[in-house]
Amino acid sequence: MTDNEDQVAGLLLAAGGGRRLGGRPKALLDHRGRPLVEHAVSVLRAAGCTRVHVVLGAAADAVRNQADLDGCVLVENPEWAQGMGSSLRAGLESFSGTDARAALVSLVDQPGIGAAAFARVRGAYKSPDSLVAAAYDGVRGHPVLFGSAHWAGIAATATGDRGARAYLKEHAAQVALIECGDIARPYDIDTVEDLHHLE
């Protein structure tokens, strides 16, 4: 493994309370016989991330008890109800003092995006100045990779459910778009109607 490869850490945002799912925490939804959060961690690992930080919020104790997250750094976000922005801030902050030079960000509710897409985005990392995003027919989507030079700026603008959207829009010229429409399906598990995507 090269030093470069080890500098890209996985960041899984898994704190959501599933408000539109009747309050079922997304991390604990069943997918292929295991909690969805386990599936998402395995995807990041399969894409080459040896360090994976998982941000927990809703039902954090239940997630710890029911999901096998051995080897992950668990980050609790007490402000999870404020939206994804607070989880992104907590996750990026958790890398301070580590060797991570970039964060490959995964959302727990997108099981249609597999290791191939994550590996493709991760492979575009060049330096702490890197900003990379998957694209679907040319439209920016997930996963995204944030070089550490951008973490403070992203944290400063990550509010509500917008996450890094404002920062990425402002820095659009620097974002390398990596087409993934041929290998991934970027749907979200947001509502009861979406549950049919789970296996």
Residue, then its C-alpha position, 0 to 999 in steps of 0.5 A: m500500500t502506498d502512503n498516498e492510498d492510506q491518506v484517504a480515509g472513509l467517512l460514513l454519515a449514519a446519524g439520521g433518524g429516518r423521520r420520513l421512515g416513521g422514525r426508523p434509524k437508517a443505520l439499522l435498516d435491514h439490508r442483505g440480512r445485516p444493518l445497513v450501516e455494516h453494508a456501508v462500512s464494507v463498501l468503503r473498506a472494499a474500495g480501499c479505505t483502511r481507516v473508516h470513521v462512522v458518525l452516529g446520532a439517532a439510536a447510537d447505542a442501539v447501532r453500537n449494540q446491533a451492528d458489527l463496527d469493529g475497527c471503525v472509529l465511532v463519532e457521536n453527533p449529539e446535534w444529529a437532529q439539526g441535519m446532515g451538516s452537523s454530522l459532516r462537521a463532526g466527522l471531518e473534525s474527528f480526523s484532526g490528529t490523524d494521517a488522513r489527507a482526504a475524506l471519502v464521504s459515504l451516506v448510509d442510505q445509498p446502498g445502490i452505490g457500491a465499492a466500484a464507484f467509491a474506488r473510482v472517486r478515491g482513485a482521483y485523489k491527488s493531494p490535500d487540495s483535491l475535490v472530487a465528486a461522482a457524476y451521473d450523466g454529468v450531474r454531480g452526486h455521491p460519493v464525494l472526496f474532500g482533501s483536507a485543505h477544504w475541511a475548514g471551509i466545508a465545516a464553516t458552510a455545512t448547515g442543516d441538510r445541505g452538507a457540503r453543497a454550498y461549498l462545492k457550488e462555490h468551488a465548482a471549477q475545482v471539482a473533478l467530476i468522475e462519471c459513475g452512472d455506468i456502475a452505480r445507482p444513486y437512489d436514497i432510502d428516504t421514505v417507506e416507498d424507497l424500502h423496496h431497494l433493500e434486499 
